[in-house]
Amino acid sequence: MSTLSAGANKPSNTLAILDPERLPTVKYATLEDVQKAIAQIEYELRDNTEDIISTDDEDLKMHGFSEWSSVRVDTLPIAVAYPRNTEQVSTIARICHERKVPIIPYSGGSSLEGHTAAPFGGISMAFHRRNPGKDFDR
């Protein structure tokens, strides 16, 4: 049974989990590691589509900034991935995980909750080109 701490709106048992002293140190990929991940994604998905990943400035701005968001960071994603199916999503996620590259999911782009923010760089994964009806398991 959890109790409320004085002056807090959270149960006391969750406060210990959020204690900065207990949080692990996370090391994200360097710019060089992200560039290697981009090259690996392009190589592994080379037969599937030509425009699977973009480093175009306009794409980065479109997927890394929102006028609607109250979250403001000074960094953009390093690249934007455009997977077309679950297999491509899985490949991109595997490579990013192996290389410690953050993934920022992107769907509608409203970013009301700050989801386009890329404080650690990384790869924005845009799902609007995906064909969900084609590969959904039912």
ROTI-435783 format. One record per atom (N, C-alpha, C, O): residue in one letter; y, x, z. Coordinates in pm, whole numbers, padded with zeros to 5 digits, always signed. Example, Ala and Ser with C-alpha at 12.3 -4.5 7.8 and 13.67 -1.06 7.14 Angstrom:
BEGIN
A-00569+01319+00780
A-00450+01230+00780
A-00330+01320+00780
A-00332+01424+00846
S-00225+01285+00708
S-00106+01367+00714
S+00003+01290+00787
S+00114+01341+00804
***
This chain:
BEGIN
M-00117+00084+00000
M+00000+00000+00000
M+00124+00089+00000
M+00135+00181+00081
S+00217+00060-00091
S+00336+00142-00099
S+00449+00080-00019
S+00459-00042-00004
T+00533+00167+00031
T+00651+00121+00105
T+00774+00172+00034
T+00770+00270-00039
L+00885+00102+00057
L+01010+00146-00003
L+01079+00246+00086
L+01088+00227+00208
S+01129+00353+00026
S+01207+00452+00099
S+01346+00397+00121
S+01393+00312+00046
A+01410+00444+00223
A+01547+00399+00251
A+01637+00434+00134
A+01642+00549+00090
G+01709+00334+00082
G+01804+00356-00027
G+01741+00370-00164
G+01811+00402-00260
A+01612+00349-00176
A+01546+00364-00306
A+01485+00233-00349
A+01443+00153-00264
N+01480+00209-00476
N+01417+00089-00529
N+01279+00118-00584
N+01222+00036-00655
K+01225+00233-00550
K+01094+00272-00599
K+00999+00287-00481
K+01041+00330-00374
P+00873+00253-00499
P+00777+00275-00392
P+00771+00424-00356
P+00781+00509-00444
S+00755+00454-00227
S+00758+00593-00183
S+00645+00676-00244
S+00662+00797-00261
N+00532+00615-00279
N+00423+00694-00336
N+00455+00741-00478
N+00392+00835-00525
T+00550+00679-00548
T+00586+00726-00681
T+00692+00835-00674
T+00705+00914-00768
L+00767+00840-00567
L+00869+00943-00555
L+00808+01082-00555
L+00866+01174-00614
A+00694+01100-00493
A+00629+01230-00490
A+00586+01273-00631
A+00592+01392-00663
I+00545+01180-00713
I+00504+01211-00849
I+00623+01262-00930
I+00608+01351-01013
L+00741+01206-00906
L+00861+01244-00980
L+00936+01361-00918
L+01040+01401-00969
D+00885+01415-00811
D+00949+01527-00743
D+00952+01649-00837
D+00847+01695-00881
P+01072+01701-00869
P+01082+01816-00960
P+01002+01937-00914
P+00959+02018-00996
E+00982+01950-00785
E+00904+02062-00732
E+00757+02053-00774
E+00688+02155-00780
R+00709+01932-00804
R+00569+01912-00839
R+00544+01902-00989
R+00429+01907-01033
L+00651+01889-01067
L+00634+01874-01211
L+00598+02008-01274
L+00652+02111-01235
P+00506+02007-01369
P+00467+02133-01433
P+00579+02184-01524
P+00659+02106-01575
T+00583+02313-01542
T+00677+02373-01636
T+00621+02353-01776
T+00505+02386-01803
V+00703+02299-01864
V+00658+02274-02002
V+00730+02370-02095
V+00852+02385-02089
K+00653+02435-02180
K+00710+02526-02278
K+00686+02466-02416
K+00572+02451-02459
Y+00794+02433-02483
Y+00783+02377-02617
Y+00786+02489-02720
Y+00819+02603-02689
A+00752+02453-02841
A+00745+02547-02952
A+00881+02610-02980
A+00985+02548-02962
T+00877+02735-03025
T+00998+02801-03074
T+01026+02751-03215
T+00943+02683-03275
L+01143+02783-03267
L+01177+02745-03403
L+01074+02802-03502
L+01035+02735-03598
E+01031+02924-03477
E+00930+02987-03563
E+00798+02908-03557
E+00732+02889-03660
D+00759+02864-03438
D+00637+02785-03423
D+00648+02651-03497
D+00552+02606-03559
V+00766+02589-03489
V+00788+02461-03559
V+00777+02483-03710
V+00718+02402-03780
Q+00835+02592-03759
Q+00828+02622-03902
Q+00684+02646-03946
Q+00645+02607-04056
K+00605+02709-03861
K+00463+02729-03891
K+00389+02595-03892
K+00302+02572-03976
A+00425+02507-03800
A+00364+02374-03796
A+00398+02296-03923
A+00311+02230-03979
I+00523+02303-03968
I+00564+02235-04091
I+00483+02287-04208
I+00434+02208-04289
A+00469+02418-04219
A+00391+02478-04328
A+00244+02433-04321
A+00183+02406-04424
Q+00189+02426-04200
Q+00050+02383-04185
Q+00033+02236-04223
Q-00066+02200-04286
I+00129+02152-04185
I+00125+02010-04222
I+00130+01996-04373
I+00051+01922-04433
E+00223+02069-04435
E+00234+02063-04582
E+00105+02111-04649
E+00061+02052-04748
Y+00044+02216-04595
Y-00080+02269-04651
Y-00196+02171-04634
Y-00268+02142-04730
E-00215+02121-04513
E-00330+02033-04487
E-00318+01898-04557
E-00420+01835-04588
L-00196+01853-04582
L-00178+01722-04646
L-00129+01736-04791
L-00075+01641-04848
R-00147+01852-04849
R-00096+01880-04983
R-00153+01790-05092
R-00084+01763-05190
D-00275+01743-05077
D-00336+01659-05180
D-00298+01512-05165
D-00322+01433-05257
N-00241+01475-05053
N-00214+01334-05025
N-00081+01283-05078
N-00073+01171-05127
T+00021+01365-05069
T+00154+01321-05112
T+00247+01441-05120
T+00230+01539-05048
E+00344+01432-05207
E+00438+01543-05223
E+00544+01546-05113
E+00584+01653-05069
D+00589+01431-05071
D+00702+01426-04978
D+00660+01383-04837
D+00716+01290-04779
I+00561+01452-04784
I+00509+01418-04652
I+00604+01464-04542
I+00604+01406-04433
I+00684+01566-04568
I+00773+01619-04464
I+00904+01664-04527
I+00908+01718-04638
S+01012+01640-04454
S+01145+01674-04506
S+01223+01753-04403
S+01214+01728-04283
T+01302+01850-04452
T+01396+01923-04368
T+01538+01904-04421
T+01629+01979-04386
D+01555+01804-04505
D+01685+01771-04563
D+01783+01729-04452
D+01748+01651-04363
D+01905+01781-04457
D+02005+01752-04354
D+02029+01603-04334
D+02041+01556-04221
E+02037+01528-04443
E+02061+01383-04431
E+01944+01312-04361
E+01966+01223-04279
D+01821+01352-04394
D+01704+01294-04326
D+01707+01325-04177
D+01679+01238-04094
L+01743+01449-04143
L+01747+01488-04002
L+01853+01408-03926
L+01828+01364-03814
K+01969+01389-03986
K+02074+01310-03922
K+02033+01164-03908
K+02055+01101-03804
M+01973+01110-04014
M+01932+00970-04010
M+01826+00944-03903
M+01825+00837-03841
H+01736+01040-03880
H+01627+01021-03785
H+01653+01084-03649
H+01568+01075-03560
G+01769+01147-03631
G+01797+01213-03504
G+01923+01168-03435
G+01962+01224-03333
F+01989+01067-03490
F+02113+01020-03432
F+02127+00871-03457
F+02090+00821-03563
S+02181+00801-03359
S+02207+00658-03375
S+02340+00623-03310
S+02366+00660-03195
E+02423+00552-03383
E+02550+00504-03328
E+02526+00410-03210
E+02611+00399-03121
W+02412+00343-03209
W+02381+00243-03107
W+02336+00304-02975
W+02343+00239-02871
S+02289+00426-02980
S+02230+00486-02861
S+02335+00537-02764
S+02437+00592-02804
S+02307+00519-02636
S+02394+00577-02533
S+02350+00719-02502
S+02419+00791-02429
V+02235+00760-02556
V+02184+00894-02536
V+02244+00986-02642
V+02228+00962-02761
R+02311+01090-02598
R+02373+01184-02691
R+02320+01324-02662
R+02339+01377-02552
V+02254+01381-02759
V+02209+01519-02747
V+02266+01596-02865
V+02297+01538-02969
D+02278+01725-02848
D+02339+01807-02952
D+02239+01862-03052
D+02276+01939-03141
T+02113+01823-03040
T+02013+01876-03132
T+01952+01763-03215
T+01947+01648-03173
L+01908+01800-03333
L+01838+01707-03422
L+01694+01754-03432
L+01662+01867-03394
P+01606+01668-03484
P+01472+01717-03512
P+01479+01829-03616
P+01576+01838-03691
I+01378+01911-03622
I+01372+02020-03719
I+01324+01967-03853
I+01359+02021-03959
A+01242+01861-03848
A+01187+01802-03971
A+01157+01654-03946
A+01151+01609-03832
V+01137+01581-04055
V+01095+01441-04049
V+00965+01430-04128
V+00959+01469-04245
A+00862+01376-04064
A+00733+01354-04130
A+00723+01207-04171
A+00767+01118-04099
Y+00666+01185-04289
Y+00650+01050-04343
Y+00502+01021-04370
Y+00460+01018-04486
P+00423+00999-04264
P+00281+00970-04287
P+00262+00834-04354
P+00341+00742-04332
R+00158+00824-04437
R+00129+00699-04509
R+00011+00622-04449
R-00007+00504-04477
N-00069+00692-04367
N-00188+00626-04311
N-00226+00692-04179
N-00166+00792-04139
T-00324+00635-04113
T-00367+00683-03981
T-00417+00826-03987
T-00392+00904-03895
E-00488+00862-04091
E-00540+00998-04105
E-00425+01100-04107
E-00434+01205-04043
Q-00319+01069-04178
Q-00204+01160-04183
Q-00133+01167-04049
Q-00091+01274-04006
V-00119+01053-03982
V-00059+01052-03847
V-00141+01143-03756
V-00085+01223-03681
S-00272+01130-03762
S-00361+01209-03678
S-00349+01358-03708
S-00346+01440-03616
T-00343+01394-03835
T-00330+01535-03874
T-00199+01593-03821
T-00197+01702-03764
I-00090+01520-03841
I+00041+01567-03794
I+00041+01580-03643
I+00090+01680-03590
A-00012+01482-03572
A-00016+01485-03426
A-00102+01601-03376
A-00066+01668-03279
R-00215+01626-03440
R-00303+01737-03400
R-00231+01871-03414
R-00233+01953-03322
I-00167+01892-03529
I-00097+02019-03553
I+00017+02036-03453
I+00035+02144-03397
C+00094+01931-03430
C+00205+01940-03334
C+00154+01968-03193
C+00213+02047-03120
H+00045+01903-03156
H-00013+01927-03023
H-00058+02072-03009
H-00028+02137-02909
E-00129+02123-03109
E-00178+02261-03105
E-00064+02362-03092
E-00079+02465-03026
R+00047+02333-03154
R+00160+02428-03156
R+00271+02392-03057
R+00376+02455-03056
K+00247+02289-02974
K+00342+02244-02871
K+00476+02199-02931
K+00582+02225-02876
V+00467+02131-03045
V+00586+02079-03113
V+00606+01935-03068
V+00516+01852-03085
P+00722+01902-03012
P+00747+01763-02972
P+00748+01671-03094
P+00793+01708-03202
I+00697+01549-03075
I+00701+01446-03178
I+00793+01336-03129
I+00782+01289-03015
I+00885+01294-03215
I+00975+01185-03183
I+00940+01068-03275
I+00967+01076-03395
P+00880+00961-03224
P+00845+00848-03311
P+00969+00776-03361
P+01067+00762-03288
Y+00964+00731-03486
Y+01078+00663-03546
Y+01027+00542-03623
Y+00937+00554-03706
S+01085+00427-03594
S+01043+00306-03665
S+01163+00233-03720
S+01195+00247-03838
G+01230+00156-03637
G+01342+00076-03685
G+01474+00148-03688
G+01561+00116-03769
G+01490+00247-03601
G+01611+00327-03600
G+01724+00273-03516
G+01834+00330-03520
S+01704+00167-03439
S+01813+00114-03357
S+01843+00207-03241
S+01959+00219-03200
S+01744+00273-03188
S+01755+00368-03077
S+01831+00311-02957
S+01905+00383-02891
L+01811+00186-02931
L+01876+00127-02814
L+01832+00195-02686
L+01906+00198-02587
E+01711+00251-02686
E+01660+00319-02568
E+01659+00470-02583
E+01598+00540-02503
G+01727+00522-02685
G+01741+00666-02700
G+01625+00737-02765
G+01613+00859-02754
H+01540+00665-02832
H+01418+00726-02884
H+01440+00821-03000
H+01349+00898-03032
T+01555+00822-03066
T+01575+00917-03175
T+01621+01053-03122
T+01625+01150-03198
A+01654+01060-02995
A+01701+01185-02937
A+01592+01292-02945
A+01475+01265-02915
A+01632+01412-02985
A+01538+01524-02996
A+01591+01642-02916
A+01630+01744-02974
P+01595+01632-02783
P+01655+01739-02703
P+01582+01873-02713
P+01639+01977-02680
F+01456+01871-02759
F+01379+01994-02773
F+01346+02022-02919
F+01251+02095-02947
G+01424+01964-03013
G+01394+01981-03155
G+01272+01898-03190
G+01265+01780-03157
G+01177+01959-03257
G+01053+01890-03288
G+01053+01821-03423
G+01138+01846-03508
I+00956+01733-03440
I+00937+01661-03565
I+00947+01512-03539
I+00877+01458-03454
S+01036+01447-03612
S+01047+01301-03606
S+00940+01244-03699
S+00932+01282-03815
M+00859+01153-03647
M+00755+01091-03730
M+00799+00950-03766
M+00800+00860-03681
A+00837+00932-03892
A+00888+00804-03940
A+00773+00719-03994
A+00697+00763-04080
F+00761+00598-03942
F+00648+00513-03977
F+00681+00407-04083
F+00594+00327-04116
H+00801+00405-04136
H+00836+00298-04229
H+00773+00311-04366
H+00773+00214-04441
R+00719+00426-04403
R+00649+00439-04531
R+00499+00417-04517
R+00425+00420-04616
R+00455+00395-04397
R+00312+00377-04368
R+00265+00241-04416
R+00338+00142-04408
N+00143+00237-04464
N+00082+00112-04509
N-00020+00070-04405
N-00138+00105-04417
P+00021-00005-04302
P-00070-00036-04191
P-00186-00127-04230
P-00293-00119-04168
G-00169-00210-04329
G-00277-00300-04368
G-00393-00229-04434
G-00505-00278-04435
K-00366-00114-04489
K-00467-00040-04563
K-00572+00025-04476
K-00689+00031-04514
D-00531+00076-04358
D-00627+00154-04279
D-00642+00108-04135
D-00696+00182-04052
F-00598-00010-04102
F-00612-00062-03968
F-00757-00098-03940
F-00821-00166-04020
D-00808-00052-03826
D-00940-00097-03782
D-00922-00231-03713
D-00834-00246-03628
R-01003-00325-03747
R-00990-00458-03687
R-01102-00485-03590
R-01107-00592-03529
***
